[in-house]
Amino acid sequence: MTQVLPYILIVAVIIFGFWMIQHSQFRNEEKKRQFELKRESQKSISPIRLRAYERLALLLERTKPEHMLMELRAKEPDALSTWSVAQVQQYLLQTVRAEYEHNQSQQIYVSDEVWDLVINARDQMAAFIITMGTQLPRNATAQIYATTLMTAYASNGETPGDKALDALKAEAKEIM
């Protein structure tokens, strides 16, 4: 029996070594499979994410006062001469809300930080629309409101929408 013990130990060491090699190879193969799955997933996800960034960039552009007022003029050419300030405000706020709601699902494709900036831009734009209307005299026309709104917005420097757009661009560049 004592003569067989060294042979048993040698066989045990060989079996253990063989098991370790097989286990290591199995882990490497599993890592390769996971990497390939992730890479294939990224191929299909990246275009979707890029479209999400594009849509959110459009949202931010479409909710700028000059764009919304141009859209208003295109839909209702005489709106600024016949509507009240409150009606124009209502239209602008509705536009901001509709653009946001239409693109709300895009939040799953961007980071929480970028999405928070988009929400902040929306909220700040709504507050800006309301504030600019309250600063005008009671008899102000919609045309005066529109001019005041665009002038004040243009002189604001970097807006929350600009910050959100910059963050969107930076994050999109990371995945390209």
C-alpha positions, 0 to 999 in steps of 0.5 A: 500500500505504501508503494501505491500511495506515491502513484495515487498522489501523482495521479491526483495531482495530474487530475487536479491540474487537468481540472484546473486547465479545463476550468480555466478554458471554460471560464475563458470561453464563457467570457468570450461568449459574453463579450460577443453577445455584448458586442452584437447587442451594441451593434443594434443598440448604438443606432437606436441610441444615436437616434435618441440623441438626435430626437432629444437634440430636436426637442431642445431646438424645437422648444427654443422661442424663435423656433416655436414662434416661427411654427406659430406663424406658419400655422397661424400667420396672423396669430401675433396680431390677433391673439392675446399674450395669454393665448401665445403663452398657452401655445408655447407651453403646450408646444414645450409639453408636447415635444417633451411628452413625444420624446419622453421614452428616449430617457432610457437611452441616455444617462441620468445626468443628461436626462436631468439636464433635458428636464431642467431645460424643459422646466426652465423654458416653461418658467421663462415663457410665463415670467416674460408674460408677467413682466409685460404691461396688461395691454401688451400685444402678442407681437410685443410679447414675442419680440420681448421673448426672443430678445430676452432669450437671445441675451441670456447667454448659455441657456439650460437648453444649450447645456443639455445640448452640449451634454447630449453631444458629448455623450453621443461622441462617446458611443461613436 
